[in-house]
């Protein structure tokens, strides 16, 4: 009997049957009942209050509740059921309980999910792609991926993101997704290999959600990704919507794309295409010909933050804004704090943009890697420098932190050119970080800090509260000392 089956013994069979019954009907009234039942079966305060909050949104017809109503209505029943059972129940509720237990057993903080890139092969060559410099001759075998996922599930991880490279170049991954049918998989893909047959196979599986890369306009997408790619992406979205597969978009904020991908017209268009999810990334100067001038400006990053938060109040789509959403994930997610990245060579990176490693999955277990000095130092250093979680990143917000920890631990670049972050690009990254601080420190103190403290009050696990308050006290003591020194100097 596997660990998930054993864990389900703690969940009321009656409640599980109730969820299944409501899912089969999928009417508006039943959507609210599903979330009430999920709240009732959640062992943690955070999930109880979160699911109850979604149920309460029904009374105001809140856009986020409208989104879930559309998910129940528009998705194929198999995709809808696997989303609720695998992601909400197995990953969030039961998986959390397993992780809490395993953390005490192994004395290490465990992440919620991981990113696996089985291959770096791709049928496109996009400008600024972070994956472009990895060797394409090496891949994780089927057995490698199977072992990694099995090991992760034993630790309580039932949500996996797969990236690359282009994941749909690996046909054997369909067998992985089928074998691990109790987990949920999110795929980052360029969308050009999604055919009607692929979509039908995803319906049969039910536990896979593609996130398709797009740059906003046709012109920007084709300029960065290649002529004709935009039209192929539009066709892929139409196919997925028609077949009832959950999908979303993935957009990178650059100096030339931020305005378009953050516009209301773009969001409305993505909703009309059937996207239920949207992920925003910042362009990080790594990979193929890193270019700091291609980065979104700090001012554009602030604009994206404002617009995304407005859309969350007004649009029926789930939007994640990785850098600007630091307060929702307790700052930086890297090095096993929330996730880690296993690349095709087996090297394990802190995140998909920090291309450095000290350990390889072929040589060590996940627990051993999470306990490594490299990952431990990164987790212990966060929140970096101060307590501002709207500046969460050790690459572009606190680049000196990455440089220091790489040097202290002897982490090696995972592909040629990654070391440019530590040398040639360092002065301009430091300059960028200083401007971000000027813009986002007032935002943190006046808006996001009170919201974060409210979020912390929902969590009954002391880990994040104690870590944050320790850093908060350090910042306050440093500020007092600086004021005293300033007075003495005068």
DAGI-V181751 format. One record per residue. SS is DSSP state (~ for helix, > for strand, _ for the rest). PSI is psi in degrees with one decimal (* if undefined). Layout:
ss: (SS SS)
psi: (PSI PSI)
//
This chain:
ss: (_ _ ~ ~ ~ ~ ~ ~ _ _ _ _ ~ ~ ~ ~ ~ ~ ~ ~ ~ ~ ~ ~ ~ _ _ ~ ~ ~ ~ ~ ~ ~ ~ ~ ~ ~ ~ ~ ~ _ _ _ ~ ~ ~ ~ ~ ~ ~ ~ ~ ~ ~ ~ ~ ~ ~ ~ _ _ ~ ~ ~ ~ ~ ~ ~ ~ ~ ~ ~ ~ _ _ ~ ~ ~ ~ ~ ~ ~ ~ ~ ~ ~ ~ ~ ~ ~ ~ ~ ~ ~ ~ ~ ~ ~ ~ ~ ~ ~ ~ ~ ~ _ _ _ _ _ _ _ > > > _ _ _ _ _ _ _ _ _ _ _ _ _ _ _ _ _ _ _ _ _ _ _ _ _ ~ ~ ~ ~ ~ ~ ~ ~ ~ ~ ~ ~ ~ _ _ _ _ > > > > _ _ _ _ ~ ~ ~ _ _ _ ~ ~ ~ ~ ~ ~ ~ _ _ _ _ > > > > > > _ _ _ _ _ _ ~ ~ ~ ~ ~ ~ ~ ~ ~ ~ _ _ > > > > > > _ _ _ _ ~ ~ ~ ~ ~ ~ ~ ~ _ _ _ ~ ~ ~ ~ ~ ~ ~ ~ ~ ~ ~ ~ ~ ~ ~ _ _ _ > > > > > > > > _ _ _ ~ ~ ~ ~ _ _ ~ ~ ~ ~ ~ ~ ~ ~ ~ ~ _ _ _ > > > > > > _ _ _ _ _ _ _ _ _ ~ ~ ~ > _ _ ~ ~ ~ ~ ~ ~ ~ ~ ~ ~ ~ ~ ~ ~ ~ ~ ~ _ _ _ > > > > _ _ _ _ ~ ~ ~ _ _ _ _ _ _ _ _ _ _ _ _ > > _ _ _ _ > > > _ _ _ _ _ _ > > _ _ > _ _ _ _ _ ~ ~ ~ ~ ~ _ _ ~ ~ ~ ~ ~ ~ ~ ~ ~ _ _ _ _ _ _ _ _ _ _ _ _ _ _ _ _ _ ~ ~ ~ ~ ~ ~ ~ ~ ~ ~ ~ _ _ > > _ _ _ _ ~ ~ ~ ~ _ _ _ _ ~ ~ ~ ~ ~ ~ ~ ~ ~ ~ ~ ~ ~ ~ ~ ~ ~ ~ ~ ~ ~ ~ ~ ~ ~ ~ ~ ~ ~ ~ ~ _ _ _ _ _ ~ ~ ~ ~ ~ ~ ~ ~ ~ ~ ~ ~ ~ ~ ~ ~ ~ ~ ~ ~ ~ ~ ~ ~ ~ ~ ~ ~ _)
psi: (122.9 171.5 -33.7 -42.1 -42.7 -42.2 -33.6 -17.9 -21.5 -10.1 133.9 123.6 -34.4 -41.5 -43.2 -41.2 -34.8 -42.6 -46.3 -39.5 -43.4 -35.2 -36.8 -25.1 -43.6 32.1 168.9 -44.1 -32.3 -22.8 -47.2 -40.7 -34.0 -46.0 -30.6 -40.2 -40.0 -39.0 -42.2 -34.7 -3.8 128.8 -13.6 147.7 -40.9 -49.6 -35.6 -48.3 -34.8 -49.9 -36.9 -37.5 -39.2 -41.4 -42.0 -25.1 -20.3 -35.5 -26.6 0.6 42.0 144.0 -32.8 -34.4 -37.8 -38.2 -49.0 -34.8 -40.3 -33.1 -45.3 -33.0 -41.4 -27.8 150.4 141.9 -37.1 -39.5 -39.9 -46.7 -41.4 -33.7 -47.7 -49.7 -48.1 -43.2 -54.5 -40.9 -61.6 -47.0 -52.7 -45.4 -62.4 -41.9 -37.1 -42.7 -40.7 -43.9 -43.2 -40.8 -43.5 -30.4 -41.9 -37.4 -42.8 -5.6 49.5 145.8 133.4 139.0 164.0 -33.9 179.8 158.9 130.3 128.5 90.4 -25.7 151.6 6.0 144.5 148.2 -1.4 169.2 82.2 144.0 128.6 15.2 130.1 -19.7 -2.6 -26.1 -7.2 150.8 133.7 -4.0 -20.5 141.0 156.0 132.5 167.6 -43.9 -37.2 -50.8 -42.7 -45.3 -42.1 -47.1 -42.4 -44.7 -42.3 -39.4 -35.2 -23.6 -2.1 14.2 120.7 15.1 128.7 135.7 134.6 134.2 -152.3 -142.9 173.8 113.4 -30.5 0.6 -13.2 93.8 -24.7 -10.7 -24.9 -36.5 -33.1 -47.8 -34.0 -41.8 -40.3 61.1 2.8 -2.0 168.5 136.6 127.9 132.1 131.7 123.5 152.8 -8.3 -8.8 -13.6 9.6 107.5 177.5 -40.8 -40.4 -45.5 -40.9 -37.5 -37.5 -34.3 -43.1 -38.2 -50.8 -19.7 24.9 130.7 111.4 138.8 113.0 129.9 136.1 148.5 15.1 -93.1 164.7 -41.0 -47.1 -40.8 -48.4 -30.9 -42.6 -33.8 -18.0 147.8 130.7 -7.4 -39.9 -46.0 -35.7 -34.7 -43.3 -40.3 -41.3 -43.0 -42.0 -43.5 -47.1 -42.1 -45.4 -33.1 -12.2 29.9 133.6 129.0 167.1 -173.1 156.0 124.0 136.7 124.6 116.1 177.2 -26.8 -15.1 -15.7 -44.6 -43.7 -46.7 -14.4 4.9 153.3 -34.4 -41.0 -45.6 -45.4 -37.1 -42.3 -39.8 -41.6 -28.4 -15.5 3.9 132.0 -13.2 149.1 129.6 130.7 131.3 155.2 140.5 125.5 129.7 78.4 178.4 -132.7 113.4 71.9 135.2 107.1 -26.6 -15.1 -14.6 144.9 142.4 159.4 -35.4 -38.7 -36.9 -40.2 -38.2 -43.9 -43.0 -48.8 -43.8 -41.7 -41.3 -31.6 -42.2 -31.9 -27.5 -16.5 -12.6 140.0 68.1 141.8 123.7 130.4 129.3 90.4 -50.4 -42.1 -12.9 24.3 -34.8 -23.1 -14.9 21.4 36.6 -138.7 134.9 -1.1 168.5 30.9 1.2 -49.9 -27.9 175.0 171.1 121.1 117.2 174.3 -23.7 -11.4 -11.5 144.1 113.1 155.9 -40.6 175.3 -12.0 -16.6 94.3 65.0 150.2 157.0 -12.7 158.3 139.8 -19.0 -13.1 -23.1 159.6 166.5 -41.7 -43.2 -40.7 -41.3 -28.1 -1.7 151.7 -36.8 -54.5 -39.3 -44.0 -38.5 -46.7 -42.0 -25.2 -20.9 147.5 136.2 129.7 -46.8 -160.0 16.6 103.5 -5.8 -2.5 69.8 -10.9 132.2 -2.0 -47.6 -16.4 -30.4 59.3 -24.8 -24.9 -45.8 -44.5 -43.2 -47.0 -37.1 -42.9 -44.1 -34.5 -8.0 25.8 140.7 151.2 142.2 -1.3 157.1 133.9 -17.8 -29.2 -8.4 -28.9 -28.7 -18.3 -91.0 -34.0 -10.1 -48.9 -43.1 -32.2 -39.8 -41.2 -42.6 -45.6 -38.1 -38.3 -38.1 -41.8 -42.9 -39.2 -42.3 -15.6 -45.6 -36.6 -42.1 -51.7 -38.0 -26.4 -55.7 -31.2 -48.1 -37.3 -39.9 -40.6 -34.9 -40.4 -39.6 -31.3 -18.3 -13.3 122.4 -5.4 125.1 -10.0 -57.1 -38.0 -47.5 -40.2 -45.2 -44.0 -31.4 -45.8 -37.9 -43.1 -39.2 -41.7 -44.9 -41.2 -40.4 -40.4 -39.9 -43.1 -40.8 -36.6 -40.8 -44.1 -37.0 -41.7 -44.2 -36.9 -38.4 *)
//
